[in-house]
Amino acid sequence: MKQLVDDYPTRKQAVPALLERKDPVVYEKTLNQSEIGSLELDFYEQNGFLFLESFFADEEVARFKTETKRLLTEAHGSKRPEVILEPESEEVRSIFSVHSEDAFFQQLANSPRLLAIVKQILGSDVYVHQSRINFKPGFTGKEFYWHSDFETWHAEDGMPRMRALSCSIALEDNNYYNGSLMVIPGSHRWFVSCVGETPEDHYKESLRRQEYGVPDQESLTKLVNQSRIEMPVGKAGSVLLFDCNTMHGSSANISPYPRSNAFFVYNSVENKLQEPFSSSKPRPNYIAAR
């Protein structure tokens, strides 16, 4: 497959750089669904994220928790590559490809209400590029350092344009002290070009602890100083939608309260993956559906 022109070069230069975004944020501005209105769409365009408090009903949330507990129980001791462990322990950090391996989460990924919003923002039909459950047990749940997902999807998966978004569904209550996700509003308008050549089979280590594709501290400071840091928190069943290039991360969970989230990454069918832009070969299909 012939590679497209690289508008977002990364892991190729000796010094990091802040590059201006060259793609739209909202691809369809005429409302074609009833789940969100123009104000919410404008907020997403300006800030790169949208938080929908209690999007799912209590009875749906109860099912989420049951199914997540089942999935976690099944994953303990598993040697499947989709099960990612914490860096220094045998605790389960993430389970990937849940939308294709598990009937319940496949149904959740295809929620008509969610898809209506996603298609509004991306302006086309979509598919699931990646899905996972992230676990942060009380006291021991580890951090996820600041990063732009697009940087990795571009460098290692060959995603050419910024026409994808993440949907994070709170499976437990997310609050200010159990390691909830933080975002930098407006950061989606700048691409942080990172340094360091991608190692062979980088994903085997990066899913446990990322060391390449990590933004430099000076760029992060600039992004925060021209904006702020926000932590969208709410009850289980709330939904956080954020642009593929929004800078985000989370601290360790040293509270007694677990924090688990289902992540579904939706990519436009018009944003077909190419050869990786900064890696020798694509990551496996369970991490990046091709």
CORCOR-V368616 format. One record per residue. N is the residue number from 0. RES is the residue in one small letter. PSI is psi in degrees with one decimal (999 if undefined). OMEGA is omega in radians with two decimals (none if undefined). D_CENTER is the distance of its C-alpha to the mean C-alpha in Angstrom with 1 decimal. Layout:
N/RES/PSI/OMEGA/D_CENTER, N/RES/PSI/OMEGA/D_CENTER
This chain:
0/m/126.4/-3.13/26.1, 1/k/130.7/-3.11/26.9, 2/q/141.6/3.11/24.2, 3/l/169.0/3.02/23.7, 4/v/136.2/-3.08/24.5, 5/d/100.9/3.11/21.8, 6/d/-9.9/-3.10/21.1, 7/y/65.4/-3.11/18.4, 8/p/136.6/3.13/20.2, 9/t/152.5/-3.12/18.6, 10/r/28.9/-3.12/20.0, 11/k/-19.9/-3.08/23.4, 12/q/162.0/-3.11/25.1, 13/a/-18.8/-3.14/26.8, 14/v/148.3/3.11/25.5, 15/p/164.4/3.14/22.1, 16/a/151.2/3.01/22.1, 17/l/116.7/-3.11/20.5, 18/l/136.8/-3.12/20.5, 19/e/140.2/3.12/20.6, 20/r/140.3/-3.12/18.2, 21/k/7.3/-3.10/20.2, 22/d/155.2/3.02/18.3, 23/p/166.3/3.02/18.4, 24/v/-50.3/3.05/15.7, 25/v/123.1/-3.04/17.3, 26/y/-16.8/3.09/19.0, 27/e/107.0/-3.05/21.3, 28/k/-14.9/3.05/22.9, 29/t/120.2/-3.06/25.6, 30/l/131.9/3.11/24.6, 31/n/17.3/3.11/24.7, 32/q/172.3/-3.05/23.4, 33/s/10.0/-3.11/24.4, 34/e/-36.8/3.07/21.3, 35/i/158.8/-3.14/20.7, 36/g/-171.4/-3.09/23.3, 37/s/-37.3/-3.14/23.8, 38/l/-43.5/3.13/23.3, 39/e/-38.7/3.14/19.7, 40/l/-41.2/3.09/19.0, 41/d/-40.2/3.12/20.7, 42/f/-44.4/3.12/18.7, 43/y/-43.0/-3.12/15.4, 44/e/-40.7/-3.09/17.0, 45/q/-36.9/-2.99/18.4, 46/n/-19.6/3.13/15.7, 47/g/9.6/3.08/12.4, 48/f/163.4/3.09/11.4, 49/l/126.9/-3.14/13.4, 50/f/126.8/-3.11/14.1, 51/l/99.0/-3.08/16.2, 52/e/133.8/3.06/18.3, 53/s/48.3/-3.13/19.6, 54/f/-36.7/3.12/18.3, 55/f/147.8/-3.09/19.5, 56/a/162.5/-3.07/23.1, 57/d/-40.4/-3.12/24.3, 58/e/-31.2/3.06/25.6, 59/e/-41.0/-3.14/22.2, 60/v/-40.1/3.11/20.7, 61/a/-39.3/3.10/23.5, 62/r/-39.8/3.09/22.7, 63/f/-48.4/-3.05/19.0, 64/k/-40.5/3.11/20.4, 65/t/-46.5/-3.10/23.0, 66/e/-35.4/3.11/20.8, 67/t/-42.2/3.10/18.3, 68/k/-42.7/3.10/21.4, 69/r/-46.0/-3.11/22.8, 70/l/-42.4/-3.13/19.9, 71/l/-41.6/3.11/19.9, 72/t/-43.0/3.14/23.6, 73/e/-29.0/-3.06/23.6, 74/a/-24.2/-3.09/21.2, 75/h/124.6/3.14/23.5, 76/g/-2.4/-3.13/25.5, 77/s/144.3/3.09/23.8, 78/k/8.7/3.13/23.9, 79/r/140.9/-3.13/21.5, 80/p/-21.5/3.14/19.1, 81/e/-17.6/-3.13/16.2, 82/v/116.2/-3.08/17.0, 83/i/130.0/-3.12/15.7, 84/l/160.9/3.07/18.0, 85/e/155.3/-3.06/17.9, 86/p/-40.0/-3.04/19.5, 87/e/19.3/-3.11/22.9, 88/s/179.1/3.10/23.3, 89/e/10.3/3.08/23.2, 90/e/142.1/3.12/20.8, 91/v/123.3/3.12/17.9, 92/r/-46.6/-3.10/14.6, 93/s/153.3/2.94/12.4, 94/i/121.3/-3.07/13.5, 95/f/164.6/3.04/12.0, 96/s/35.6/-3.12/13.2, 97/v/-23.7/-3.13/14.2, 98/h/-19.4/-3.14/14.5, 99/s/-18.8/-3.08/17.2, 100/e/-15.8/-3.01/18.8, 101/d/125.5/-3.02/19.3, 102/a/-41.1/-3.10/21.2, 103/f/-47.3/-3.09/20.0, 104/f/-22.9/2.98/16.2, 105/q/-43.0/3.11/17.1, 106/q/-40.1/3.14/19.0, 107/l/-41.4/3.13/16.2, 108/a/-25.4/-3.13/13.8, 109/n/20.1/3.09/16.9, 110/s/120.3/-3.13/17.7, 111/p/-34.7/-3.13/19.9, 112/r/-44.1/3.11/19.1, 113/l/-47.4/-3.08/15.3, 114/l/-32.4/3.11/16.1, 115/a/-42.6/3.14/18.7, 116/i/-44.5/-3.11/16.4, 117/v/-44.6/-3.13/13.8, 118/k/-31.8/3.06/16.9, 119/q/-46.6/-3.08/18.4, 120/i/-43.4/-3.05/15.8, 121/l/-12.1/3.00/15.4, 122/g/28.9/-3.13/19.1, 123/s/176.1/2.92/19.4, 124/d/157.4/-3.07/18.9, 125/v/166.9/2.98/15.5, 126/y/165.1/3.14/14.5, 127/v/110.4/3.10/11.6, 128/h/-38.4/-3.11/10.3, 129/q/145.3/3.01/8.6, 130/s/151.1/3.13/8.8, 131/r/158.9/2.91/9.2, 132/i/126.4/3.05/10.8, 133/n/129.9/-3.13/10.4, 134/f/136.9/3.00/13.9, 135/k/86.9/3.14/15.5, 136/p/155.6/3.09/19.2, 137/g/140.2/3.08/21.6, 138/f/-34.1/-2.96/23.2, 139/t/-5.2/-3.10/21.4, 140/g/126.6/-3.04/17.6, 141/k/164.5/-3.10/16.4, 142/e/162.2/2.91/14.3, 143/f/113.9/-3.02/11.1, 144/y/160.5/3.12/12.5, 145/w/136.7/3.08/11.5, 146/h/158.1/2.91/9.6, 147/s/123.9/3.12/8.4, 148/d/-38.3/-3.08/5.9, 149/f/-34.1/3.14/8.8, 150/e/-45.4/3.13/11.3, 151/t/-43.5/-3.12/10.6, 152/w/-33.3/3.11/10.2, 153/h/-51.5/-3.06/13.3, 154/a/-44.8/-2.96/15.2, 155/e/-19.4/-3.13/14.8, 156/d/-16.8/-3.13/14.0, 157/g/26.0/3.06/16.1, 158/m/116.5/-2.98/13.9, 159/p/-42.5/-3.01/16.6, 160/r/161.9/3.06/15.6, 161/m/75.3/3.14/13.0, 162/r/51.1/3.14/13.1, 163/a/160.9/3.09/9.7, 164/l/159.8/3.08/7.3, 165/s/142.6/3.05/4.6, 166/c/114.4/3.13/7.1, 167/s/119.1/-3.13/7.4, 168/i/121.8/-3.14/11.0, 169/a/116.3/3.11/13.1, 170/l/-19.2/2.99/15.3, 171/e/164.6/3.08/17.4, 172/d/131.5/3.05/18.4, 173/n/125.3/-3.12/16.1, 174/n/-175.4/-3.01/18.6, 175/y/-6.6/-3.05/19.4, 176/y/7.2/3.11/20.5, 177/n/34.7/3.00/18.4, 178/g/38.0/-3.11/15.5, 179/s/162.9/-3.09/13.3, 180/l/136.6/3.02/10.3, 181/m/145.2/3.11/11.9, 182/v/155.8/3.04/11.3, 183/i/102.3/-3.12/13.9, 184/p/136.8/3.11/15.1, 185/g/-9.8/-3.12/16.2, 186/s/-18.1/-3.12/14.5, 187/h/-13.2/-3.13/12.9, 188/r/-1.1/3.14/16.5, 189/w/133.0/3.09/16.9, 190/f/123.7/3.10/15.6, 191/v/108.8/3.08/16.3, 192/s/121.4/-3.01/18.1, 193/c/165.6/-3.13/18.1, 194/v/162.0/3.10/21.1, 195/g/119.9/-3.13/21.9, 196/e/137.8/-3.10/22.3, 197/t/122.0/3.11/19.8, 198/p/161.0/3.07/21.7, 199/e/135.2/3.14/22.6, 200/d/43.4/-3.09/20.1, 201/h/-33.1/-3.05/17.8, 202/y/-27.8/-3.10/15.1, 203/k/-28.1/3.09/17.7, 204/e/-36.9/-3.01/17.5, 205/s/-28.3/3.13/14.1, 206/l/-17.8/3.07/12.3, 207/r/-42.3/3.07/14.9, 208/r/118.0/-3.05/15.2, 209/q/132.3/3.12/14.0, 210/e/-21.1/3.07/17.1, 211/y/146.9/-3.02/16.7, 212/g/15.4/3.13/14.3, 213/v/128.2/-3.12/14.6, 214/p/148.1/3.13/15.7, 215/d/158.3/-3.05/19.3, 216/q/-34.3/3.14/20.6, 217/e/-43.7/3.12/22.7, 218/s/-42.3/3.11/20.0, 219/l/-42.5/3.14/17.9, 220/t/-42.0/3.10/21.2, 221/k/-44.6/-3.12/21.9, 222/l/-40.0/-3.13/18.7, 223/v/-41.4/-3.10/19.3, 224/n/-31.2/3.12/23.1, 225/q/1.4/3.12/22.8, 226/s/-113.7/-3.10/20.6, 227/r/178.8/2.99/19.6, 228/i/132.9/3.07/17.0, 229/e/152.1/3.08/16.1, 230/m/94.4/-3.13/14.9, 231/p/109.2/-3.07/14.5, 232/v/153.8/3.13/16.0, 233/g/-175.0/-3.07/17.9, 234/k/160.6/3.02/19.2, 235/a/138.8/-3.07/17.8, 236/g/-8.6/3.04/17.1, 237/s/158.0/-3.08/15.5, 238/v/133.2/3.01/12.4, 239/l/118.3/3.03/10.0, 240/l/131.4/3.08/9.0, 241/f/144.7/-3.10/7.6, 242/d/150.4/-3.09/8.5, 243/c/-23.0/-3.09/7.0, 244/n/6.8/3.10/9.3, 245/t/128.1/3.14/9.2, 246/m/128.4/-3.09/10.0, 247/h/164.0/3.12/8.6, 248/g/176.8/3.13/9.8, 249/s/150.4/3.13/11.9, 250/s/169.1/3.06/15.5, 251/a/156.8/3.12/17.2, 252/n/101.6/3.10/18.6, 253/i/11.2/3.05/22.4, 254/s/168.8/3.09/23.2, 255/p/-8.3/-2.94/24.7, 256/y/124.6/-3.12/22.1, 257/p/154.5/3.04/19.2, 258/r/113.8/3.12/15.6, 259/s/142.5/-3.12/13.6, 260/n/142.8/2.99/10.7, 261/a/129.3/3.12/9.8, 262/f/128.2/2.99/6.4, 263/f/123.8/3.11/7.4, 264/v/120.0/3.14/6.2, 265/y/129.6/3.10/9.5, 266/n/144.6/3.09/11.4, 267/s/141.5/3.07/14.9, 268/v/-14.3/3.11/17.8, 269/e/4.7/-3.11/19.3, 270/n/51.3/-3.02/16.7, 271/k/135.4/3.14/18.0, 272/l/140.6/3.07/16.8, 273/q/-167.7/2.95/19.6, 274/e/148.0/3.13/20.7, 275/p/141.2/-3.11/18.4, 276/f/-22.9/-3.11/19.3, 277/s/44.2/3.11/19.5, 278/s/154.1/-3.05/19.9, 279/s/-25.3/3.13/22.8, 280/k/156.8/-3.12/21.3, 281/p/155.6/3.03/18.1, 282/r/162.2/-3.11/16.0, 283/p/159.1/-3.05/17.0, 284/n/-28.6/-3.13/16.3, 285/y/-13.6/3.07/14.7, 286/i/-34.1/-3.10/11.8, 287/a/98.8/-3.10/12.0, 288/a/128.8/-3.14/14.3, 289/r/999/none/17.1
